[in-house]
Amino acid sequence: MTGVEVAVGYAFAWLVRKARRVAGRADAEVDRGLDAGMDRLHDLISAKLGDDPALQRAAEEAEAGLEEPSERTRRRLADSLDDAAERDTAFAEALQQAVAEIQAVSQTAGADGGVVSGNTFSGPTAVQTGNHNRQDNRFGI
């Protein structure tokens, strides 16, 4: 997955969180770190793309309750970000840095590590976790 594709995923996640948020920021330190990083990424992308139809469509899909953007919206937003990054190396570097910062916070928190705790399962259970590159499957009763 390229940096732009990861950025698209994080940007959409920010839009989903914004659409779902009713009250203030979460109290957990990790959530604050992720919120801050995703806010910076969204601000960076929004400032560069402005009223780009792909970004507007992603916001509409997030507000409609989708967990991920449609494949078409993902492609269009990735194309818009790729184009912007090709034309502006400073933006490309800032985008790469913003994605790296979010990934670092996520990995530190175990958000990509797939920790499942505090759940009660009745009967056979399968848990699949991963970071889009590697997945661990655990089966148990």
Backbone bond lengths (Angstrom), bond angles and torsions (degrees), N, CA, C in turn:
res aa  C-N    CA-C-N  psi(-1)  N-CA   C-N-CA  omega(-1)  CA-C   N-CA-C  phi
1 M - - - 1.446 - - 1.525 108.08 -
2 T 1.326 116.86 128.88 1.453 119.86 -179.39 1.519 110.95 -78.29
3 G 1.336 115.17 166.28 1.462 120.07 178.98 1.514 112.60 -58.05
4 V 1.327 116.91 -36.60 1.466 120.72 179.82 1.522 110.09 -66.73
5 E 1.335 117.25 -42.40 1.465 119.42 179.37 1.526 111.17 -63.72
6 V 1.331 116.26 -38.63 1.464 120.17 176.76 1.526 109.57 -64.95
7 A 1.331 116.03 -42.46 1.464 120.52 178.46 1.522 110.87 -60.27
8 V 1.321 117.55 -40.45 1.463 121.03 177.79 1.522 109.85 -60.25
9 G 1.325 116.66 -44.58 1.462 120.37 178.95 1.513 112.17 -61.34
10 Y 1.335 116.52 -45.48 1.464 119.88 179.25 1.529 111.19 -66.98
11 A 1.315 116.66 -39.66 1.469 119.46 179.63 1.523 110.02 -62.16
12 F 1.330 116.56 -42.77 1.460 118.84 179.38 1.520 110.59 -67.92
13 A 1.323 116.93 -38.82 1.471 119.76 177.21 1.520 110.34 -59.69
14 W 1.327 117.31 -39.21 1.464 120.96 177.36 1.519 109.72 -62.20
15 L 1.320 116.78 -44.08 1.461 120.44 -179.78 1.528 111.00 -63.46
16 V 1.337 117.02 -39.83 1.466 120.81 178.30 1.525 109.75 -64.07
17 R 1.339 116.19 -47.19 1.469 119.34 -179.81 1.525 110.78 -60.92
18 K 1.315 116.87 -40.04 1.462 120.64 179.27 1.531 109.87 -64.05
19 A 1.316 115.94 -42.64 1.462 119.83 -178.53 1.534 111.56 -65.63
20 R 1.328 117.37 -32.24 1.465 121.43 -177.55 1.518 113.56 -88.34
21 R 1.305 116.56 -20.33 1.465 119.40 -172.68 1.527 110.86 -68.90
22 V 1.316 114.84 124.90 1.456 120.64 178.74 1.520 109.66 -105.11
23 A 1.303 116.37 -42.42 1.464 121.32 -177.82 1.519 109.76 -109.02
24 G 1.331 115.56 -164.27 1.455 122.13 -177.68 1.507 113.01 -70.91
25 R 1.313 114.52 -173.53 1.459 122.84 -179.04 1.527 111.34 -60.54
26 A 1.322 114.90 152.50 1.458 120.65 175.64 1.519 109.34 -67.15
27 D 1.326 116.00 153.42 1.454 120.45 -177.01 1.515 113.52 -81.63
28 A 1.307 117.99 -28.01 1.461 120.81 -174.05 1.522 110.51 -63.31
29 E 1.322 115.39 140.11 1.467 121.52 -179.82 1.520 111.80 -58.75
30 V 1.316 117.14 -41.65 1.458 120.93 179.92 1.519 110.19 -63.23
31 D 1.320 116.72 -44.55 1.457 119.59 179.11 1.525 111.04 -60.82
32 R 1.333 116.14 -39.00 1.470 118.88 177.91 1.522 110.67 -63.92
33 G 1.329 116.21 -41.21 1.462 120.01 178.36 1.516 112.01 -63.85
34 L 1.334 116.13 -44.04 1.462 119.93 177.75 1.524 110.89 -66.05
35 D 1.331 116.39 -43.12 1.468 119.60 178.20 1.522 110.92 -58.45
36 A 1.324 116.32 -46.27 1.465 120.21 -178.38 1.527 110.92 -63.09
37 G 1.319 116.42 -44.41 1.464 119.80 179.39 1.513 112.16 -64.99
38 M 1.328 116.69 -42.30 1.460 120.07 179.83 1.522 110.99 -70.36
39 D 1.336 117.23 -33.78 1.467 120.15 174.57 1.531 110.42 -61.79
40 R 1.351 116.31 -45.16 1.474 120.04 179.18 1.524 110.67 -61.69
41 L 1.335 116.08 -43.60 1.461 119.88 179.61 1.520 110.57 -62.75
42 H 1.326 116.80 -45.74 1.466 119.58 179.04 1.522 111.54 -61.83
43 D 1.331 117.08 -43.56 1.470 120.25 179.00 1.521 110.80 -61.03
44 L 1.331 116.78 -42.12 1.461 121.85 179.14 1.528 111.03 -61.55
45 I 1.339 115.46 -48.41 1.465 120.24 -178.75 1.530 110.70 -66.89
46 S 1.324 116.77 -44.68 1.470 120.10 -179.15 1.520 112.06 -62.79
47 A 1.331 116.25 -40.68 1.469 119.85 179.30 1.525 110.51 -63.75
48 K 1.315 116.85 -37.26 1.462 119.98 -177.28 1.518 112.11 -79.88
49 L 1.327 117.33 -43.71 1.464 120.01 -174.85 1.518 113.69 -88.16
50 G 1.328 117.00 -22.45 1.464 120.29 178.28 1.510 112.58 57.16
51 D 1.322 116.69 -121.34 1.465 122.53 -177.04 1.527 112.58 -92.36
52 D 1.311 117.24 27.41 1.460 121.16 -179.76 1.533 109.56 -54.04
53 P 1.333 117.78 129.55 1.468 120.64 -178.45 1.534 113.51 -58.15
54 A 1.317 117.98 -32.56 1.470 120.26 179.98 1.525 110.28 -65.99
55 L 1.327 118.01 -40.71 1.457 121.65 178.64 1.531 110.40 -68.52
56 Q 1.319 116.48 -39.44 1.463 120.44 177.29 1.531 110.75 -63.59
57 R 1.333 116.49 -41.71 1.469 120.20 179.69 1.528 110.60 -65.44
58 A 1.333 117.09 -39.47 1.460 120.59 177.79 1.529 110.36 -60.61
59 A 1.327 116.73 -41.98 1.467 120.62 178.16 1.526 110.72 -63.11
60 E 1.328 117.10 -41.17 1.464 120.71 178.51 1.523 111.27 -62.59
61 E 1.338 116.69 -42.17 1.457 120.33 -179.73 1.529 110.99 -66.79
62 A 1.328 116.99 -38.91 1.465 120.58 177.92 1.526 110.21 -64.35
63 E 1.324 116.60 -44.16 1.460 120.92 179.49 1.525 111.69 -65.44
64 A 1.343 116.66 -27.03 1.463 121.03 178.84 1.527 112.07 -78.77
65 G 1.333 116.68 -4.64 1.455 120.17 175.80 1.512 115.36 98.21
66 L 1.311 118.64 6.22 1.461 119.64 177.77 1.523 110.07 -68.29
67 E 1.322 116.73 141.45 1.463 122.09 178.48 1.525 110.81 -78.79
68 E 1.327 116.75 -29.90 1.463 122.73 179.07 1.516 107.77 -139.07
69 P 1.332 116.44 155.25 1.462 117.68 178.17 1.524 110.25 -68.95
70 S 1.314 115.90 155.82 1.462 119.48 174.19 1.532 107.91 -62.23
71 E 1.300 115.71 158.76 1.470 119.67 -178.35 1.532 110.60 -59.24
72 R 1.314 116.39 -39.88 1.470 120.09 179.90 1.531 110.94 -64.07
73 T 1.328 116.59 -45.38 1.464 120.20 179.44 1.518 110.41 -64.26
74 R 1.329 117.32 -41.30 1.465 120.98 177.69 1.531 110.18 -58.41
75 R 1.332 116.25 -47.53 1.478 120.21 179.62 1.524 111.80 -61.80
76 R 1.330 115.92 -45.35 1.462 119.80 -177.70 1.524 111.38 -64.65
77 L 1.340 116.70 -41.57 1.456 119.92 179.40 1.526 110.62 -68.47
78 A 1.336 116.62 -39.79 1.474 120.11 176.49 1.523 110.42 -62.49
79 D 1.328 117.67 -41.64 1.468 120.96 177.99 1.526 111.19 -62.82
80 S 1.330 116.98 -41.92 1.470 120.55 179.03 1.528 110.65 -63.44
81 L 1.339 116.39 -43.17 1.468 119.78 179.35 1.526 111.28 -68.71
82 D 1.338 117.08 -40.41 1.470 120.34 176.82 1.522 110.60 -58.84
83 D 1.323 115.90 -46.05 1.460 120.58 -179.78 1.525 111.13 -61.50
84 A 1.318 116.23 -45.72 1.469 120.23 179.50 1.524 111.06 -63.03
85 A 1.329 116.97 -40.58 1.462 120.98 -179.75 1.530 111.39 -68.01
86 E 1.319 116.99 -36.61 1.469 120.44 177.87 1.527 111.55 -65.81
87 R 1.301 116.31 -35.02 1.470 120.92 -176.47 1.533 112.98 -85.26
88 D 1.336 116.73 -20.93 1.461 120.64 -174.33 1.528 109.24 -137.32
89 T 1.338 116.37 99.85 1.469 119.87 -176.71 1.533 111.93 -66.15
90 A 1.327 117.26 -30.99 1.465 119.47 177.79 1.528 110.18 -64.75
91 F 1.318 116.22 -40.85 1.465 120.44 176.44 1.525 110.27 -64.22
92 A 1.324 116.91 -43.76 1.464 121.00 179.56 1.524 110.76 -58.22
93 E 1.316 117.35 -43.74 1.462 121.29 179.04 1.523 111.29 -66.88
94 A 1.326 117.08 -42.45 1.464 120.81 179.29 1.527 110.46 -64.60
95 L 1.319 117.05 -38.72 1.461 121.89 178.69 1.529 110.19 -64.65
96 Q 1.316 115.87 -45.69 1.463 120.81 179.11 1.532 110.64 -62.06
97 Q 1.316 117.37 -41.67 1.460 121.32 179.67 1.530 111.03 -66.29
98 A 1.329 117.22 -42.37 1.461 120.74 -179.87 1.528 110.76 -62.85
99 V 1.322 116.93 -42.38 1.466 120.94 178.34 1.526 110.21 -64.20
100 A 1.329 116.85 -43.63 1.470 121.03 -179.94 1.529 111.12 -61.55
101 E 1.331 117.13 -39.84 1.462 120.82 179.33 1.528 111.19 -64.16
102 I 1.320 117.33 -42.96 1.469 120.74 179.41 1.527 109.71 -65.71
103 Q 1.322 116.57 -42.27 1.462 119.66 179.21 1.525 111.06 -62.76
104 A 1.312 116.98 -39.24 1.469 120.60 179.69 1.522 110.96 -63.26
105 V 1.338 116.79 -44.23 1.465 120.32 178.67 1.527 109.84 -65.28
106 S 1.324 116.99 -42.24 1.469 121.04 179.90 1.519 111.04 -61.89
107 Q 1.316 117.38 -43.60 1.460 120.69 -178.36 1.518 111.34 -70.33
108 T 1.317 117.15 -38.23 1.457 120.75 177.49 1.522 110.32 -61.79
109 A 1.314 115.57 -38.33 1.462 120.81 -177.44 1.508 112.86 -81.46
110 G 1.316 116.57 -9.99 1.452 119.24 -175.70 1.513 111.92 79.77
111 A 1.337 116.43 11.03 1.461 119.06 -178.67 1.517 111.24 -62.97
112 D 1.321 118.18 -32.20 1.456 121.16 175.79 1.517 110.88 -96.33
113 G 1.322 116.86 -1.97 1.444 120.32 -177.43 1.509 113.52 -87.55
114 G 1.295 117.96 -9.34 1.439 121.42 173.33 1.516 115.58 73.53
115 V 1.286 118.48 43.91 1.451 120.86 177.92 1.522 108.09 -81.44
116 V 1.325 115.62 125.81 1.453 121.40 177.14 1.515 106.72 -117.36
117 S 1.316 117.03 119.76 1.462 119.40 -179.68 1.511 109.59 -147.97
118 G 1.330 114.52 159.15 1.452 119.76 176.55 1.513 114.00 73.67
119 N 1.334 117.65 19.98 1.455 121.34 -179.09 1.519 110.02 -110.71
120 T 1.302 117.42 151.32 1.454 122.51 174.96 1.517 107.63 -115.63
121 F 1.324 115.95 123.63 1.449 121.52 -179.91 1.518 108.66 -114.64
122 S 1.295 116.67 136.76 1.448 121.57 -179.89 1.525 107.15 -114.46
123 G 1.328 117.19 108.04 1.461 121.20 -178.39 1.510 111.83 98.20
124 P 1.331 116.89 -172.74 1.464 120.78 -178.66 1.532 110.84 -58.21
125 T 1.320 115.10 140.13 1.460 120.52 -175.01 1.520 109.90 -134.13
126 A 1.313 116.60 140.45 1.465 121.76 173.98 1.522 107.58 -126.89
127 V 1.318 116.39 132.54 1.458 122.08 177.90 1.517 107.65 -124.78
128 Q 1.317 116.91 127.22 1.457 121.35 178.62 1.517 108.14 -119.72
129 T 1.322 116.30 126.93 1.454 121.11 178.78 1.510 108.75 -130.92
130 G 1.316 116.43 161.92 1.461 119.17 177.36 1.503 111.51 173.52
131 N 1.314 115.49 173.98 1.463 121.41 -178.79 1.515 110.79 -118.99
132 H 1.314 118.08 32.94 1.457 125.86 179.82 1.531 112.35 74.15
133 N 1.301 119.05 -8.73 1.453 122.91 176.82 1.517 110.84 -115.23
134 R 1.313 116.94 -38.16 1.452 122.49 -177.32 1.514 108.11 -133.27
135 Q 1.310 116.02 138.05 1.450 119.10 177.53 1.515 109.54 -128.60
136 D 1.323 115.71 143.13 1.451 123.22 175.94 1.509 107.52 -114.87
137 N 1.327 116.73 128.30 1.458 121.62 176.73 1.508 108.48 -109.55
138 R 1.319 115.76 131.91 1.468 121.12 179.00 1.523 107.84 -128.71
139 F 1.315 115.05 130.02 1.449 120.54 179.49 1.521 108.77 -119.13
140 G 1.300 117.82 140.47 1.451 120.27 -179.71 1.504 111.47 -165.07
141 I 1.294 114.15 172.36 1.456 119.87 179.37 1.506 108.86 -112.47
